Amino acid sequence: MKQQHQSFDCGGCGSNDRFLLHNVRHRGSYRRLCTNCILKTHQGHFCPICLHAYDTSPPPSHARLTCAKCPSVCHLSCATSSSSSSSFVCPPCLNPNFTFFEVNGDTQMDAGDDKRAMDLGSAKALVAAAKIAASSMIKAAAVARVEAERRVKEATLAKKRAREALERLLYLAAKEKERDSKKVKSTNDKRGGDKSSNGLYSRQGSNHGGAGN
């Protein structure tokens, strides 16, 4: 049986290179993005100079510089001495063709031996992108868990209301049946009383007739 290779494309740049694509939740949807696209779509989550991914939040205002053209935030110590809060521009904004991640070498797909090399900058970019992707998926899992718990509570409440409605319906049906039973019994008792009265009057009438004779 011939094995079919499943291909994956980057959801950002459309590259069909399957090398190191990351699963990430971005703008409310799950996507597969390459390292370069993750970093270019998550400005402010890492320093564009040293490629350090911020664990929680960017450095405090006195220790950072924000790009004048995008939300990227770099360490003040990573910027050049001539940079200021109003003149700093991150590398991707300075060069439209800038890329964070590059690999060199050929991939021997038939032999299953992937021979590629990356420099230190690309390795740091890969780690930063992996941390950002992992953080986004952890947050997505937390949101999904909260949503699942909310739906479980709603389902439990709906089940309780349905059970109460069914119990109420059974109670009303039992009361209606009881009323019908009492009504039938009352009607039968009335009919039986009428018959008994008629018979009594007949016997009394016969007795009076006999005495007169």
Beta strands, then each sheet from edge to edge (+ up, - down):
strand 1: 21-26
strand 2: 29-34
strand 3: 64-66
strand 4: 73-75
strand 5: 107-108
strand 6: 113-114
sheet 1: 1+ 2-
sheet 2: 3+ 4-
sheet 3: 5+ 6-
end
